[in-house]
Amino acid sequence: MVNELKKAVWSGTVALSLIASMSWPAGAQESGGSRKVVRRVTPVYSELAKKSRLVGVVKLNVTVAQDGSVKAVRTIGGNAVLAASAEQAARQWKYEPLKKETTEAIAFSFNGE
């Protein structure tokens, strides 16, 4: 029963990810977490990525300091070339200040445009 539920959830997540990656413009971004984003920076689609026709989603975890600045960025998944651009953009994001440090999830979608 539990395995069937896990398979259903996993299948739904994969399907939604595929639909989302096909419909988002290059550099589209999604932030999941408890903190409000004050400033977002869209990643640059590099010349190497363009020439190689790289597409996909890059998922990141960012550690956000109390003042709302991004303290650390860790790539969870995605192409390494696209991830470099996504990491650079994520480091420039700004979140609302809170009394504690948090970890937030960001997903950038690159569709080749």
Gaussian input, Z-matrix of N, CA and C with variables (Angstrom, degrees):
# hf/3-21g

backbone

0 1
 N
 C     1     B1
 C     2     B2     1     A1
 N     3     B3     2     A2     1     D1
 C     4     B4     3     A3     2     D2
 C     5     B5     4     A4     3     D3
 N     6     B6     5     A5     4     D4
 C     7     B7     6     A6     5     D5
 C     8     B8     7     A7     6     D6
 N     9     B9     8     A8     7     D7
 C    10    B10     9     A9     8     D8
 C    11    B11    10    A10     9     D9
 N    12    B12    11    A11    10    D10
 C    13    B13    12    A12    11    D11
 C    14    B14    13    A13    12    D12
 N    15    B15    14    A14    13    D13
 C    16    B16    15    A15    14    D14
 C    17    B17    16    A16    15    D15
 N    18    B18    17    A17    16    D16
 C    19    B19    18    A18    17    D17
 C    20    B20    19    A19    18    D18
 N    21    B21    20    A20    19    D19
 C    22    B22    21    A21    20    D20
 C    23    B23    22    A22    21    D21
 N    24    B24    23    A23    22    D22
 C    25    B25    24    A24    23    D23
 C    26    B26    25    A25    24    D24
 N    27    B27    26    A26    25    D25
 C    28    B28    27    A27    26    D26
 C    29    B29    28    A28    27    D27
 N    30    B30    29    A29    28    D28
 C    31    B31    30    A30    29    D29
 C    32    B32    31    A31    30    D30
 N    33    B33    32    A32    31    D31
 C    34    B34    33    A33    32    D32
 C    35    B35    34    A34    33    D33
 N    36    B36    35    A35    34    D34
 C    37    B37    36    A36    35    D35
 C    38    B38    37    A37    36    D36
 N    39    B39    38    A38    37    D37
 C    40    B40    39    A39    38    D38
 C    41    B41    40    A40    39    D39
 N    42    B42    41    A41    40    D40
 C    43    B43    42    A42    41    D41
 C    44    B44    43    A43    42    D42
 N    45    B45    44    A44    43    D43
 C    46    B46    45    A45    44    D44
 C    47    B47    46    A46    45    D45
 N    48    B48    47    A47    46    D46
 C    49    B49    48    A48    47    D47
 C    50    B50    49    A49    48    D48
 N    51    B51    50    A50    49    D49
 C    52    B52    51    A51    50    D50
 C    53    B53    52    A52    51    D51
 N    54    B54    53    A53    52    D52
 C    55    B55    54    A54    53    D53
 C    56    B56    55    A55    54    D54
 N    57    B57    56    A56    55    D55
 C    58    B58    57    A57    56    D56
 C    59    B59    58    A58    57    D57
 N    60    B60    59    A59    58    D58
 C    61    B61    60    A60    59    D59
 C    62    B62    61    A61    60    D60
 N    63    B63    62    A62    61    D61
 C    64    B64    63    A63    62    D62
 C    65    B65    64    A64    63    D63
 N    66    B66    65    A65    64    D64
 C    67    B67    66    A66    65    D65
 C    68    B68    67    A67    66    D66
 N    69    B69    68    A68    67    D67
 C    70    B70    69    A69    68    D68
 C    71    B71    70    A70    69    D69
 N    72    B72    71    A71    70    D70
 C    73    B73    72    A72    71    D71
 C    74    B74    73    A73    72    D72
 N    75    B75    74    A74    73    D73
 C    76    B76    75    A75    74    D74
 C    77    B77    76    A76    75    D75
 N    78    B78    77    A77    76    D76
 C    79    B79    78    A78    77    D77
 C    80    B80    79    A79    78    D78
 N    81    B81    80    A80    79    D79
 C    82    B82    81    A81    80    D80
 C    83    B83    82    A82    81    D81
 N    84    B84    83    A83    82    D82
 C    85    B85    84    A84    83    D83
 C    86    B86    85    A85    84    D84
 N    87    B87    86    A86    85    D85
 C    88    B88    87    A87    86    D86
 C    89    B89    88    A88    87    D87
 N    90    B90    89    A89    88    D88
 C    91    B91    90    A90    89    D89
 C    92    B92    91    A91    90    D90
 N    93    B93    92    A92    91    D91
 C    94    B94    93    A93    92    D92
 C    95    B95    94    A94    93    D93
 N    96    B96    95    A95    94    D94
 C    97    B97    96    A96    95    D95
 C    98    B98    97    A97    96    D96
 N    99    B99    98    A98    97    D97
 C   100   B100    99    A99    98    D98
 C   101   B101   100   A100    99    D99
 N   102   B102   101   A101   100   D100
 C   103   B103   102   A102   101   D101
 C   104   B104   103   A103   102   D102
 N   105   B105   104   A104   103   D103
 C   106   B106   105   A105   104   D104
 C   107   B107   106   A106   105   D105
 N   108   B108   107   A107   106   D106
 C   109   B109   108   A108   107   D107
 C   110   B110   109   A109   108   D108
 N   111   B111   110   A110   109   D109
 C   112   B112   111   A111   110   D110
 C   113   B113   112   A112   111   D111
 N   114   B114   113   A113   112   D112
 C   115   B115   114   A114   113   D113
 C   116   B116   115   A115   114   D114
 N   117   B117   116   A116   115   D115
 C   118   B118   117   A117   116   D116
 C   119   B119   118   A118   117   D117
 N   120   B120   119   A119   118   D118
 C   121   B121   120   A120   119   D119
 C   122   B122   121   A121   120   D120
 N   123   B123   122   A122   121   D121
 C   124   B124   123   A123   122   D122
 C   125   B125   124   A124   123   D123
 N   126   B126   125   A125   124   D124
 C   127   B127   126   A126   125   D125
 C   128   B128   127   A127   126   D126
 N   129   B129   128   A128   127   D127
 C   130   B130   129   A129   128   D128
 C   131   B131   130   A130   129   D129
 N   132   B132   131   A131   130   D130
 C   133   B133   132   A132   131   D131
 C   134   B134   133   A133   132   D132
 N   135   B135   134   A134   133   D133
 C   136   B136   135   A135   134   D134
 C   137   B137   136   A136   135   D135
 N   138   B138   137   A137   136   D136
 C   139   B139   138   A138   137   D137
 C   140   B140   139   A139   138   D138
 N   141   B141   140   A140   139   D139
 C   142   B142   141   A141   140   D140
 C   143   B143   142   A142   141   D141
 N   144   B144   143   A143   142   D142
 C   145   B145   144   A144   143   D143
 C   146   B146   145   A145   144   D144
 N   147   B147   146   A146   145   D145
 C   148   B148   147   A147   146   D146
 C   149   B149   148   A148   147   D147
 N   150   B150   149   A149   148   D148
 C   151   B151   150   A150   149   D149
 C   152   B152   151   A151   150   D150
 N   153   B153   152   A152   151   D151
 C   154   B154   153   A153   152   D152
 C   155   B155   154   A154   153   D153
 N   156   B156   155   A155   154   D154
 C   157   B157   156   A156   155   D155
 C   158   B158   157   A157   156   D156
 N   159   B159   158   A158   157   D157
 C   160   B160   159   A159   158   D158
 C   161   B161   160   A160   159   D159
 N   162   B162   161   A161   160   D160
 C   163   B163   162   A162   161   D161
 C   164   B164   163   A163   162   D162
 N   165   B165   164   A164   163   D163
 C   166   B166   165   A165   164   D164
 C   167   B167   166   A166   165   D165
 N   168   B168   167   A167   166   D166
 C   169   B169   168   A168   167   D167
 C   170   B170   169   A169   168   D168
 N   171   B171   170   A170   169   D169
 C   172   B172   171   A171   170   D170
 C   173   B173   172   A172   171   D171
 N   174   B174   173   A173   172   D172
 C   175   B175   174   A174   173   D173
 C   176   B176   175   A175   174   D174
 N   177   B177   176   A176   175   D175
 C   178   B178   177   A177   176   D176
 C   179   B179   178   A178   177   D177
 N   180   B180   179   A179   178   D178
 C   181   B181   180   A180   179   D179
 C   182   B182   181   A181   180   D180
 N   183   B183   182   A182   181   D181
 C   184   B184   183   A183   182   D182
 C   185   B185   184   A184   183   D183
 N   186   B186   185   A185   184   D184
 C   187   B187   186   A186   185   D185
 C   188   B188   187   A187   186   D186
 N   189   B189   188   A188   187   D187
 C   190   B190   189   A189   188   D188
 C   191   B191   190   A190   189   D189
 N   192   B192   191   A191   190   D190
 C   193   B193   192   A192   191   D191
 C   194   B194   193   A193   192   D192
 N   195   B195   194   A194   193   D193
 C   196   B196   195   A195   194   D194
 C   197   B197   196   A196   195   D195
 N   198   B198   197   A197   196   D196
 C   199   B199   198   A198   197   D197
 C   200   B200   199   A199   198   D198
 N   201   B201   200   A200   199   D199
 C   202   B202   201   A201   200   D200
 C   203   B203   202   A202   201   D201
 N   204   B204   203   A203   202   D202
 C   205   B205   204   A204   203   D203
 C   206   B206   205   A205   204   D204
 N   207   B207   206   A206   205   D205
 C   208   B208   207   A207   206   D206
 C   209   B209   208   A208   207   D207
 N   210   B210   209   A209   208   D208
 C   211   B211   210   A210   209   D209
 C   212   B212   211   A211   210   D210
 N   213   B213   212   A212   211   D211
 C   214   B214   213   A213   212   D212
 C   215   B215   214   A214   213   D213
 N   216   B216   215   A215   214   D214
 C   217   B217   216   A216   215   D215
 C   218   B218   217   A217   216   D216
 N   219   B219   218   A218   217   D217
 C   220   B220   219   A219   218   D218
 C   221   B221   220   A220   219   D219
 N   222   B222   221   A221   220   D220
 C   223   B223   222   A222   221   D221
 C   224   B224   223   A223   222   D222
 N   225   B225   224   A224   223   D223
 C   226   B226   225   A225   224   D224
 C   227   B227   226   A226   225   D225
 N   228   B228   227   A227   226   D226
 C   229   B229   228   A228   227   D227
 C   230   B230   229   A229   228   D228
 N   231   B231   230   A230   229   D229
 C   232   B232   231   A231   230   D230
 C   233   B233   232   A232   231   D231
 N   234   B234   233   A233   232   D232
 C   235   B235   234   A234   233   D233
 C   236   B236   235   A235   234   D234
 N   237   B237   236   A236   235   D235
 C   238   B238   237   A237   236   D236
 C   239   B239   238   A238   237   D237
 N   240   B240   239   A239   238   D238
 C   241   B241   240   A240   239   D239
 C   242   B242   241   A241   240   D240
 N   243   B243   242   A242   241   D241
 C   244   B244   243   A243   242   D242
 C   245   B245   244   A244   243   D243
 N   246   B246   245   A245   244   D244
 C   247   B247   246   A246   245   D245
 C   248   B248   247   A247   246   D246
 N   249   B249   248   A248   247   D247
 C   250   B250   249   A249   248   D248
 C   251   B251   250   A250   249   D249
 N   252   B252   251   A251   250   D250
 C   253   B253   252   A252   251   D251
 C   254   B254   253   A253   252   D252
 N   255   B255   254   A254   253   D253
 C   256   B256   255   A255   254   D254
 C   257   B257   256   A256   255   D255
 N   258   B258   257   A257   256   D256
 C   259   B259   258   A258   257   D257
 C   260   B260   259   A259   258   D258
 N   261   B261   260   A260   259   D259
 C   262   B262   261   A261   260   D260
 C   263   B263   262   A262   261   D261
 N   264   B264   263   A263   262   D262
 C   265   B265   264   A264   263   D263
 C   266   B266   265   A265   264   D264
 N   267   B267   266   A266   265   D265
 C   268   B268   267   A267   266   D266
 C   269   B269   268   A268   267   D267
 N   270   B270   269   A269   268   D268
 C   271   B271   270   A270   269   D269
 C   272   B272   271   A271   270   D270
 N   273   B273   272   A272   271   D271
 C   274   B274   273   A273   272   D272
 C   275   B275   274   A274   273   D273
 N   276   B276   275   A275   274   D274
 C   277   B277   276   A276   275   D275
 C   278   B278   277   A277   276   D276
 N   279   B279   278   A278   277   D277
 C   280   B280   279   A279   278   D278
 C   281   B281   280   A280   279   D279
 N   282   B282   281   A281   280   D280
 C   283   B283   282   A282   281   D281
 C   284   B284   283   A283   282   D282
 N   285   B285   284   A284   283   D283
 C   286   B286   285   A285   284   D284
 C   287   B287   286   A286   285   D285
 N   288   B288   287   A287   286   D286
 C   289   B289   288   A288   287   D287
 C   290   B290   289   A289   288   D288
 N   291   B291   290   A290   289   D289
 C   292   B292   291   A291   290   D290
 C   293   B293   292   A292   291   D291
 N   294   B294   293   A293   292   D292
 C   295   B295   294   A294   293   D293
 C   296   B296   295   A295   294   D294
 N   297   B297   296   A296   295   D295
 C   298   B298   297   A297   296   D296
 C   299   B299   298   A298   297   D297
 N   300   B300   299   A299   298   D298
 C   301   B301   300   A300   299   D299
 C   302   B302   301   A301   300   D300
 N   303   B303   302   A302   301   D301
 C   304   B304   303   A303   302   D302
 C   305   B305   304   A304   303   D303
 N   306   B306   305   A305   304   D304
 C   307   B307   306   A306   305   D305
 C   308   B308   307   A307   306   D306
 N   309   B309   308   A308   307   D307
 C   310   B310   309   A309   308   D308
 C   311   B311   310   A310   309   D309
 N   312   B312   311   A311   310   D310
 C   313   B313   312   A312   311   D311
 C   314   B314   313   A313   312   D312
 N   315   B315   314   A314   313   D313
 C   316   B316   315   A315   314   D314
 C   317   B317   316   A316   315   D315
 N   318   B318   317   A317   316   D316
 C   319   B319   318   A318   317   D317
 C   320   B320   319   A319   318   D318
 N   321   B321   320   A320   319   D319
 C   322   B322   321   A321   320   D320
 C   323   B323   322   A322   321   D321
 N   324   B324   323   A323   322   D322
 C   325   B325   324   A324   323   D323
 C   326   B326   325   A325   324   D324
 N   327   B327   326   A326   325   D325
 C   328   B328   327   A327   326   D326
 C   329   B329   328   A328   327   D327
 N   330   B330   329   A329   328   D328
 C   331   B331   330   A330   329   D329
 C   332   B332   331   A331   330   D330
 N   333   B333   332   A332   331   D331
 C   334   B334   333   A333   332   D332
 C   335   B335   334   A334   333   D333
 N   336   B336   335   A335   334   D334
 C   337   B337   336   A336   335   D335
 C   338   B338   337   A337   336   D336

   B1=1.4432
   B2=1.5252
   B3=1.3381
   B4=1.4608
   B5=1.5284
   B6=1.3368
   B7=1.4617
   B8=1.5232
   B9=1.3223
   B10=1.4612
   B11=1.5242
   B12=1.3136
   B13=1.4548
   B14=1.5293
   B15=1.3291
   B16=1.4670
   B17=1.5301
   B18=1.3273
   B19=1.4721
   B20=1.5206
   B21=1.3207
   B22=1.4614
   B23=1.5254
   B24=1.3263
   B25=1.4692
   B26=1.5222
   B27=1.3163
   B28=1.4596
   B29=1.5282
   B30=1.3211
   B31=1.4668
   B32=1.5190
   B33=1.3231
   B34=1.4623
   B35=1.5171
   B36=1.3239
   B37=1.4612
   B38=1.5221
   B39=1.3175
   B40=1.4661
   B41=1.5219
   B42=1.3180
   B43=1.4636
   B44=1.5229
   B45=1.3164
   B46=1.4612
   B47=1.5231
   B48=1.3222
   B49=1.4633
   B50=1.5255
   B51=1.3205
   B52=1.4635
   B53=1.5225
   B54=1.3060
   B55=1.4684
   B56=1.5192
   B57=1.3163
   B58=1.4628
   B59=1.5179
   B60=1.3258
   B61=1.4604
   B62=1.5260
   B63=1.3093
   B64=1.4574
   B65=1.5250
   B66=1.3261
   B67=1.4455
   B68=1.5267
   B69=1.3250
   B70=1.4496
   B71=1.5142
   B72=1.3334
   B73=1.4582
   B74=1.5241
   B75=1.3366
   B76=1.4583
   B77=1.5058
   B78=1.3127
   B79=1.4440
   B80=1.5119
   B81=1.3145
   B82=1.4622
   B83=1.5197
   B84=1.2918
   B85=1.4454
   B86=1.5167
   B87=1.2948
   B88=1.4572
   B89=1.5184
   B90=1.3017
   B91=1.4506
   B92=1.5131
   B93=1.3053
   B94=1.4504
   B95=1.5127
   B96=1.2909
   B97=1.4522
   B98=1.5090
   B99=1.3038
   B100=1.4587
   B101=1.5239
   B102=1.3273
   B103=1.4578
   B104=1.5150
   B105=1.3108
   B106=1.4608
   B107=1.5329
   B108=1.3337
   B109=1.4651
   B110=1.5226
   B111=1.3268
   B112=1.4572
   B113=1.5299
   B114=1.3393
   B115=1.4675
   B116=1.5313
   B117=1.3309
   B118=1.4669
   B119=1.5235
   B120=1.3080
   B121=1.4610
   B122=1.5252
   B123=1.3163
   B124=1.4589
   B125=1.5276
   B126=1.3257
   B127=1.4684
   B128=1.5282
   B129=1.3184
   B130=1.4664
   B131=1.5267
   B132=1.3321
   B133=1.4693
   B134=1.5260
   B135=1.3204
   B136=1.4667
   B137=1.5286
   B138=1.3245
   B139=1.4751
   B140=1.5309
   B141=1.3272
   B142=1.4664
   B143=1.5257
   B144=1.3212
   B145=1.4680
   B146=1.5296
   B147=1.3393
   B148=1.4686
   B149=1.5196
   B150=1.3417
   B151=1.4688
   B152=1.5232
   B153=1.3230
   B154=1.4640
   B155=1.5264
   B156=1.3361
   B157=1.4643
   B158=1.5283
   B159=1.3272
   B160=1.4649
   B161=1.5184
   B162=1.2952
   B163=1.4644
   B164=1.5214
   B165=1.3072
   B166=1.4577
   B167=1.5076
   B168=1.3050
   B169=1.4582
   B170=1.5194
   B171=1.3178
   B172=1.4595
   B173=1.5258
   B174=1.3201
   B175=1.4623
   B176=1.5216
   B177=1.3303
   B178=1.4571
   B179=1.5185
   B180=1.3223
   B181=1.4596
   B182=1.5170
   B183=1.3210
   B184=1.4535
   B185=1.5232
   B186=1.3114
   B187=1.4542
   B188=1.5126
   B189=1.3348
   B190=1.4545
   B191=1.5277
   B192=1.3361
   B193=1.4657
   B194=1.5245
   B195=1.3161
   B196=1.4615
   B197=1.5230
   B198=1.3361
   B199=1.4686
   B200=1.5257
   B201=1.3445
   B202=1.4590
   B203=1.5105
   B204=1.3226
   B205=1.4684
   B206=1.5253
   B207=1.3205
   B208=1.4662
   B209=1.5234
   B210=1.3089
   B211=1.4584
   B212=1.5318
   B213=1.3299
   B214=1.4643
   B215=1.5259
   B216=1.3414
   B217=1.4699
   B218=1.5243
   B219=1.3250
   B220=1.4667
   B221=1.5172
   B222=1.3396
   B223=1.4607
   B224=1.5211
   B225=1.3265
   B226=1.4641
   B227=1.5288
   B228=1.3447
   B229=1.4524
   B230=1.5136
   B231=1.3179
   B232=1.4526
   B233=1.5196
   B234=1.3127
   B235=1.4572
   B236=1.5311
   B237=1.3375
   B238=1.4704
   B239=1.5252
   B240=1.3175
   B241=1.4705
   B242=1.5239
   B243=1.3161
   B244=1.4628
   B245=1.5307
   B246=1.3266
   B247=1.4655
   B248=1.5232
   B249=1.3142
   B250=1.4674
   B251=1.5253
   B252=1.3111
   B253=1.4628
   B254=1.5278
   B255=1.3258
   B256=1.4640
   B257=1.5271
   B258=1.3242
   B259=1.4650
   B260=1.5252
   B261=1.3248
   B262=1.4601
   B263=1.5323
   B264=1.3129
   B265=1.4695
   B266=1.5274
   B267=1.3281
   B268=1.4715
   B269=1.5248
   B270=1.3248
   B271=1.4689
   B272=1.5293
   B273=1.3301
   B274=1.4665
   B275=1.5303
   B276=1.3306
   B277=1.4631
   B278=1.5219
   B279=1.3170
   B280=1.4685
   B281=1.5270
   B282=1.3117
   B283=1.4600
   B284=1.5297
   B285=1.3313
   B286=1.4529
   B287=1.5312
   B288=1.3372
   B289=1.4703
   B290=1.5384
   B291=1.3225
   B292=1.4673
   B293=1.5238
   B294=1.3009
   B295=1.4613
   B296=1.5278
   B297=1.3433
   B298=1.4613
   B299=1.5206
   B300=1.3103
   B301=1.4574
   B302=1.5271
   B303=1.3490
   B304=1.4676
   B305=1.5291
   B306=1.3172
   B307=1.4591
   B308=1.5160
   B309=1.3275
   B310=1.4604
   B311=1.5315
   B312=1.3257
   B313=1.4673
   B314=1.5255
   B315=1.3361
   B316=1.4623
   B317=1.5289
   B318=1.3245
   B319=1.4595
   B320=1.5173
   B321=1.3259
   B322=1.4541
   B323=1.5213
   B324=1.3187
   B325=1.4606
   B326=1.5212
   B327=1.3097
   B328=1.4603
   B329=1.5203
   B330=1.3414
   B331=1.4683
   B332=1.5283
   B333=1.3123
   B334=1.4627
   B335=1.5088
   B336=1.3098
   B337=1.4629
   B338=1.5057
   A1=110.67
   A2=116.82
   A3=121.46
   A4=110.37
   A5=117.18
   A6=120.86
   A7=111.61
   A8=116.89
   A9=120.60
   A10=110.55
   A11=116.71
   A12=121.68
   A13=110.33
   A14=117.07
   A15=121.06
   A16=110.90
   A17=116.96
   A18=121.04
   A19=110.67
   A20=117.40
   A21=121.50
   A22=110.81
   A23=116.56
   A24=120.50
   A25=109.87
   A26=117.69
   A27=122.26
   A28=110.99
   A29=117.66
   A30=121.41
   A31=111.19
   A32=116.57
   A33=120.54
   A34=111.92
   A35=116.98
   A36=121.61
   A37=110.82
   A38=117.33
   A39=121.45
   A40=110.12
   A41=117.45
   A42=120.91
   A43=111.29
   A44=117.58
   A45=120.85
   A46=111.28
   A47=117.68
   A48=121.24
   A49=110.89
   A50=116.37
   A51=120.12
   A52=111.54
   A53=116.99
   A54=121.03
   A55=110.00
   A56=116.79
   A57=121.09
   A58=111.19
   A59=118.02
   A60=119.95
   A61=111.39
   A62=118.27
   A63=120.70
   A64=111.85
   A65=117.44
   A66=119.56
   A67=114.07
   A68=119.18
   A69=121.19
   A70=110.98
   A71=118.53
   A72=120.68
   A73=109.79
   A74=116.43
   A75=120.45
   A76=109.79
   A77=115.88
   A78=120.45
   A79=114.70
   A80=118.33
   A81=119.66
   A82=108.14
   A83=116.31
   A84=119.47
   A85=111.88
   A86=113.45
   A87=120.34
   A88=106.86
   A89=115.63
   A90=120.39
   A91=108.68
   A92=115.18
   A93=119.76
   A94=109.22
   A95=116.69
   A96=119.24
   A97=111.47
   A98=114.02
   A99=120.10
   A100=113.44
   A101=118.18
   A102=120.00
   A103=111.93
   A104=115.03
   A105=121.27
   A106=109.31
   A107=115.17
   A108=120.30
   A109=108.08
   A110=116.39
   A111=122.44
   A112=110.27
   A113=116.31
   A114=120.83
   A115=109.70
   A116=115.19
   A117=121.71
   A118=109.22
   A119=116.41
   A120=122.22
   A121=107.40
   A122=115.71
   A123=121.54
   A124=109.73
   A125=118.54
   A126=120.10
   A127=112.01
   A128=114.69
   A129=121.79
   A130=108.05
   A131=115.83
   A132=120.71
   A133=105.84
   A134=118.01
   A135=123.49
   A136=112.87
   A137=114.50
   A138=120.42
   A139=110.92
   A140=116.50
   A141=119.97
   A142=110.71
   A143=116.78
   A144=121.00
   A145=110.26
   A146=116.68
   A147=120.71
   A148=110.90
   A149=116.50
   A150=120.92
   A151=111.85
   A152=115.27
   A153=120.41
   A154=112.55
   A155=115.38
   A156=121.91
   A157=112.02
   A158=114.60
   A159=120.39
   A160=110.83
   A161=116.39
   A162=123.02
   A163=108.09
   A164=115.37
   A165=119.04
   A166=112.62
   A167=114.64
   A168=122.40
   A169=108.35
   A170=115.93
   A171=122.27
   A172=107.46
   A173=115.41
   A174=120.74
   A175=109.22
   A176=114.77
   A177=121.16
   A178=110.62
   A179=115.93
   A180=123.22
   A181=106.04
   A182=116.96
   A183=120.49
   A184=109.33
   A185=115.25
   A186=121.38
   A187=106.74
   A188=116.03
   A189=121.70
   A190=108.88
   A191=115.42
   A192=121.61
   A193=110.36
   A194=116.52
   A195=121.96
   A196=112.20
   A197=116.96
   A198=120.75
   A199=113.64
   A200=117.65
   A201=121.76
   A202=114.35
   A203=117.96
   A204=120.36
   A205=109.77
   A206=115.65
   A207=120.87
   A208=107.93
   A209=115.14
   A210=122.44
   A211=111.64
   A212=116.52
   A213=121.45
   A214=109.37
   A215=115.51
   A216=122.14
   A217=108.25
   A218=116.38
   A219=121.52
   A220=109.26
   A221=117.08
   A222=121.86
   A223=108.72
   A224=115.23
   A225=122.01
   A226=110.16
   A227=116.22
   A228=119.74
   A229=111.94
   A230=115.44
   A231=121.36
   A232=111.78
   A233=115.24
   A234=122.66
   A235=110.22
   A236=117.29
   A237=122.08
   A238=112.64
   A239=118.12
   A240=121.13
   A241=109.88
   A242=116.84
   A243=120.98
   A244=110.78
   A245=116.57
   A246=121.05
   A247=111.38
   A248=117.93
   A249=120.63
   A250=110.38
   A251=116.64
   A252=121.39
   A253=111.37
   A254=116.44
   A255=121.31
   A256=110.80
   A257=116.80
   A258=121.08
   A259=110.98
   A260=116.25
   A261=120.81
   A262=110.74
   A263=117.32
   A264=121.50
   A265=110.95
   A266=116.75
   A267=121.16
   A268=111.86
   A269=117.07
   A270=120.52
   A271=112.17
   A272=116.51
   A273=121.20
   A274=113.00
   A275=117.00
   A276=119.83
   A277=109.60
   A278=114.95
   A279=121.80
   A280=107.71
   A281=115.82
   A282=122.65
   A283=109.84
   A284=115.45
   A285=120.14
   A286=109.05
   A287=117.09
   A288=119.91
   A289=110.92
   A290=115.16
   A291=122.48
   A292=108.73
   A293=117.05
   A294=121.46
   A295=113.10
   A296=116.55
   A297=118.97
   A298=110.96
   A299=115.27
   A300=122.88
   A301=108.28
   A302=117.22
   A303=120.55
   A304=110.17
   A305=114.95
   A306=121.87
   A307=107.65
   A308=116.27
   A309=122.50
   A310=109.20
   A311=116.01
   A312=121.70
   A313=109.11
   A314=115.67
   A315=121.89
   A316=107.46
   A317=117.20
   A318=122.47
   A319=108.89
   A320=116.86
   A321=122.41
   A322=107.95
   A323=116.41
   A324=121.73
   A325=109.59
   A326=117.03
   A327=124.01
   A328=108.12
   A329=117.69
   A330=118.54
   A331=113.13
   A332=117.01
   A333=119.57
   A334=115.22
   A335=118.60
   A336=120.49
   A337=110.61
   D1=-47.26
   D2=-179.46
   D3=-65.51
   D4=-41.85
   D5=179.07
   D6=-63.31
   D7=-38.25
   D8=178.31
   D9=-65.16
   D10=-40.01
   D11=178.32
   D12=-65.63
   D13=-42.96
   D14=177.53
   D15=-60.87
   D16=-42.69
   D17=179.10
   D18=-63.12
   D19=-41.87
   D20=-179.49
   D21=-65.11
   D22=-43.44
   D23=178.90
   D24=-65.05
   D25=-45.33
   D26=179.51
   D27=-60.78
   D28=-45.21
   D29=179.51
   D30=-62.05
   D31=-42.42
   D32=178.34
   D33=-64.01
   D34=-40.82
   D35=179.11
   D36=-64.28
   D37=-44.91
   D38=179.10
   D39=-62.67
   D40=-44.83
   D41=-179.94
   D42=-61.55
   D43=-45.07
   D44=178.85
   D45=-64.75
   D46=-38.28
   D47=178.53
   D48=-63.31
   D49=-42.60
   D50=179.18
   D51=-65.19
   D52=-43.37
   D53=178.91
   D54=-63.20
   D55=-45.18
   D56=-178.64
   D57=-64.02
   D58=-41.17
   D59=-177.22
   D60=-69.75
   D61=-26.24
   D62=178.69
   D63=-79.79
   D64=-26.21
   D65=-173.27
   D66=-100.29
   D67=-11.71
   D68=-178.85
   D69=-84.82
   D70=145.28
   D71=173.54
   D72=-72.66
   D73=169.01
   D74=179.42
   D75=-57.98
   D76=133.36
   D77=177.21
   D78=77.39
   D79=7.98
   D80=178.23
   D81=-60.45
   D82=150.56
   D83=-173.00
   D84=-136.63
   D85=148.73
   D86=177.89
   D87=-135.58
   D88=132.01
   D89=178.86
   D90=-115.61
   D91=127.89
   D92=177.38
   D93=-119.20
   D94=126.70
   D95=179.89
   D96=161.11
   D97=-171.88
   D98=-173.45
   D99=-92.29
   D100=-14.84
   D101=-175.06
   D102=-101.64
   D103=144.88
   D104=177.13
   D105=-78.67
   D106=134.93
   D107=177.58
   D108=-83.59
   D109=126.67
   D110=-179.91
   D111=-92.67
   D112=-37.62
   D113=179.32
   D114=-140.48
   D115=128.49
   D116=177.49
   D117=-112.79
   D118=143.40
   D119=175.32
   D120=-122.48
   D121=128.60
   D122=-179.76
   D123=-82.61
   D124=134.69
   D125=-179.98
   D126=-69.23
   D127=152.50
   D128=177.66
   D129=-84.48
   D130=135.25
   D131=175.50
   D132=-87.05
   D133=100.11
   D134=-170.93
   D135=-62.98
   D136=160.19
   D137=177.86
   D138=-60.84
   D139=-40.29
   D140=178.03
   D141=-61.06
   D142=-43.18
   D143=179.02
   D144=-64.04
   D145=-40.41
   D146=178.36
   D147=-63.54
   D148=-48.99
   D149=-178.73
   D150=-62.49
   D151=-35.94
   D152=-179.30
   D153=-86.10
   D154=-4.47
   D155=-178.56
   D156=53.79
   D157=45.27
   D158=-179.70
   D159=-78.62
   D160=135.43
   D161=175.70
   D162=-136.47
   D163=159.05
   D164=176.32
   D165=147.86
   D166=-176.44
   D167=-179.53
   D168=-113.32
   D169=135.14
   D170=174.69
   D171=-111.27
   D172=125.26
   D173=179.72
   D174=-108.63
   D175=132.39
   D176=-177.28
   D177=-127.84
   D178=152.62
   D179=165.68
   D180=-114.14
   D181=128.58
   D182=178.48
   D183=-118.10
   D184=139.39
   D185=174.07
   D186=-94.31
   D187=124.77
   D188=-176.07
   D189=-110.72
   D190=126.63
   D191=179.59
   D192=-71.40
   D193=170.50
   D194=-179.97
   D195=-57.69
   D196=-35.87
   D197=-177.87
   D198=-78.18
   D199=-3.91
   D200=177.66
   D201=97.75
   D202=-4.47
   D203=178.59
   D204=-80.89
   D205=153.51
   D206=178.84
   D207=-81.27
   D208=121.92
   D209=-175.52
   D210=-93.07
   D211=-37.07
   D212=-178.51
   D213=-152.09
   D214=150.94
   D215=179.22
   D216=-129.55
   D217=133.13
   D218=177.11
   D219=-130.68
   D220=126.59
   D221=177.98
   D222=-79.14
   D223=128.84
   D224=178.77
   D225=-95.29
   D226=-35.37
   D227=-179.46
   D228=-168.85
   D229=156.71
   D230=177.91
   D231=125.82
   D232=168.73
   D233=179.66
   D234=-64.31
   D235=138.36
   D236=-176.28
   D237=-62.82
   D238=-37.12
   D239=179.42
   D240=-66.41
   D241=-45.95
   D242=178.10
   D243=-68.23
   D244=-34.66
   D245=-178.82
   D246=-63.50
   D247=-36.90
   D248=179.84
   D249=-60.27
   D250=-44.36
   D251=178.56
   D252=-67.59
   D253=-40.18
   D254=179.74
   D255=-64.82
   D256=-41.71
   D257=178.84
   D258=-62.97
   D259=-43.60
   D260=179.92
   D261=-60.92
   D262=-42.25
   D263=178.69
   D264=-67.30
   D265=-43.78
   D266=-177.26
   D267=-62.66
   D268=-33.54
   D269=179.25
   D270=-63.40
   D271=-20.49
   D272=-178.73
   D273=-93.91
   D274=-5.31
   D275=178.45
   D276=-67.29
   D277=154.04
   D278=177.36
   D279=-131.91
   D280=134.58
   D281=-179.82
   D282=-113.59
   D283=165.34
   D284=175.68
   D285=-65.25
   D286=143.85
   D287=177.67
   D288=-67.95
   D289=144.50
   D290=174.65
   D291=-138.31
   D292=170.53
   D293=-178.86
   D294=-79.64
   D295=-6.33
   D296=-179.20
   D297=-139.86
   D298=160.40
   D299=175.29
   D300=-76.94
   D301=141.48
   D302=179.50
   D303=-132.93
   D304=165.60
   D305=173.04
   D306=-114.35
   D307=127.94
   D308=-177.33
   D309=-119.95
   D310=151.81
   D311=177.81
   D312=-104.27
   D313=138.57
   D314=176.66
   D315=-132.04
   D316=140.74
   D317=173.89
   D318=-126.50
   D319=124.95
   D320=176.05
   D321=-109.37
   D322=133.54
   D323=179.43
   D324=-109.45
   D325=128.44
   D326=177.49
   D327=-114.53
   D328=122.38
   D329=-179.58
   D330=-115.85
   D331=12.16
   D332=174.09
   D333=93.58
   D334=7.44
   D335=-179.43
   D336=-108.60

